[in-house]
Amino acid sequence: MMNTNRSLQLPSHRAYLALALPLTISTITTPLLGAADTAIIGHLNNPAYLGGIAVGTLIFNTLYWLFGFLRVSTSGFTAQAAGSGNQAEGIAALVRPLMIALVIGMTFIALQKPLLAAALYFIGPEPDVAVQAVQYFDIRIWGAPLTLVNYVLVGWLMGLSRLKETLFVQIFMNVFNIILDLLFIQVFHWNVPGAAAATLIAEGLGCALGIMLVLRSRIWKEWRQNKTSEWKQWFQGSQWKRIMSTNSDLMIRTACLLAMFNLFTSQSAGLGTEVLAANAILLQLQYMMAYFFDGFGNASSILAGQARGSASVLLLKRTLKLSWMWTAAVALFISVLYGWLGRPLVALFTEHAAVQEIAGTYSHWLIWFPLSAGAGLVFYGVFTGMTLTYPIRNSMLVSLALYLLAIAILVPSYGNNGLWLSFLLFAVGRSAFLVMYIPHLFRKLSY
């Protein structure tokens, strides 16, 4: 059994960074599966191949992003179990979301035809691109249960602070995906189906590796040896109500983000093709900044979960202090670095002079993004670690309303500057409205 009498040591800055930096690397590797497909297929001479991969990747990124709560909530519940020393609940924190992941994944497979039809209707690709997208989708959809199970396995390992294993699973998947991409596309010339098959196999291998790491973990072995293990608690109604409430809040949060980004893209398109391309590049740079913050948010999530599990006010206060200090440090570092390297980074994404010029004209808005969004991104981890998620839901809904109002007022008068100002107001809102709920975290420790 896990030692329920152990005292949790308050983390130092070094200990916090020891959590945050590997998690940052792990988080940054997340979008690379689709990126590897795109990069390698992009060297073929048929642009429809690249378009098909882009459409297919967009469909899967949207589907899986909606259910990213499986990783986040699993990490929070697992960290709480570890903080309380409750071994049985630590196993339940794995099994319950695994059941959800399998049900959702199998539902995706069962509904694959209407899902694909709806996606192609809304995206509206050219016929030759649609043909390639269908080939890509028809293969990768079979990996839906694998992908969602991977979310749970990685979240569970994160919650236990098994950072080396977490990082290894992510790198393992991406390395195998690249190797298989090169083999299937460059050697066997399977083109788009080859790219899809490579990703599917990589997801399967990553899932197998994750399961192996779980089965070899000490908590799993000790639980298996405990003949009085209460597996029936996996099905307790109160626990399922708690996990479903948490996940529904996080799903609403993700839906708000999708609505914000989709509206931003549609508004960009209305300002012209070159503005759309320039904004797309700047958004990619924004994603890179956000992924960097996510590593620190995940570190805060682990510590906050341990604080709730151990009912330690001191650990929660220390977690909040570390989160504030490193949010400020990281935000300042990224802002200064981007202010120095912004235009050269834009040039890496396109050789089109007009697009480079437009992106350079508006790139100054991103200097303010880390300072505006940093608190919201890192403290999102604190709240998910405590599994106090209604503040996340509420802050995102209010921020989205602010964003819609800002677009209606600013874009007609100020064009793309108004659009980026609206984007920053959304970022400020998600930070400010979430931080307002910090006192509620201490109330959570009392029950």
Stockholm file with secondary structure:
# STOCKHOLM 1.0

chainA/1-447         MMNTNRSLQLPSHRAYLALALPLTISTITTPLLGAADTAIIGHLNNPAYLGGIAVGTLIFNTLYWLFGFLRVSTSGFTAQAAGSGNQAEGIAALVRPLMIALVIGMTFIALQKPLLAAALYFIGPEPDVAVQAVQYFDIRIWGAPLTLVNYVLVGWLMGLSRLKETLFVQIFMNVFNIILDLLFIQVFHWNVPGAAAATLIAEGLGCALGIMLVLRSRIWKEWRQNKTSEWKQWFQGSQWKRIMSTNSDLMIRTACLLAMFNLFTSQSAGLGTEVLAANAILLQLQYMMAYFFDGFGNASSILAGQARGSASVLLLKRTLKLSWMWTAAVALFISVLYGWLGRPLVALFTEHAAVQEIAGTYSHWLIWFPLSAGAGLVFYGVFTGMTLTYPIRNSMLVSLALYLLAIAILVPSYGNNGLWLSFLLFAVGRSAFLVMYIPHLFRKLSY
#=GR chainA/1-447 SS CCCTTCCCCCCCHHHHHHHHHHHHHHHHHTTHHHHHHHHHHTTSSCHHHHHHHHHHHHHHHHHHHHTTHHHHHHHHHHHHHHHHTCHHHHHHHHHHHHHHHHHHHHHHHHTHHHHHHHHHHHHCCCHHHHHHHHHHHHHHGGGHHHHHHHHHHHHHHHHTTCHHHHHHHHHHHHHHHHHHHIIIIIISCCHHHHHHHHHHHHHHHHHHHHHHHHHTSHHHHHHHHCTTCCGGGGGCHHHHHHHHHHHHHHHHHHHHHHHHHHHHHHHHHHTCHHHHHHHHHHHHHHHHHHHHHHHHHHHHHHHHHHHHHHTCHHHHHHHHHHHHHHHHHHHHHHHHHHHHHHHHHHHHHCCCHHHHHHHHHHTHHHHTHHHHHHHHHHHHHHHHHTTCCHHHHHHHHHHHHHHHHHHHHHHHHHHHHHHHHHHHHHHHHHHHHHHTTHHHHHHHTTC
#=GC SS_cons         CCCTTCCCCCCCHHHHHHHHHHHHHHHHHTTHHHHHHHHHHTTSSCHHHHHHHHHHHHHHHHHHHHTTHHHHHHHHHHHHHHHHTCHHHHHHHHHHHHHHHHHHHHHHHHTHHHHHHHHHHHHCCCHHHHHHHHHHHHHHGGGHHHHHHHHHHHHHHHHTTCHHHHHHHHHHHHHHHHHHHIIIIIISCCHHHHHHHHHHHHHHHHHHHHHHHHHTSHHHHHHHHCTTCCGGGGGCHHHHHHHHHHHHHHHHHHHHHHHHHHHHHHHHHHTCHHHHHHHHHHHHHHHHHHHHHHHHHHHHHHHHHHHHHHTCHHHHHHHHHHHHHHHHHHHHHHHHHHHHHHHHHHHHHCCCHHHHHHHHHHTHHHHTHHHHHHHHHHHHHHHHHTTCCHHHHHHHHHHHHHHHHHHHHHHHHHHHHHHHHHHHHHHHHHHHHHHTTHHHHHHHTTC
//
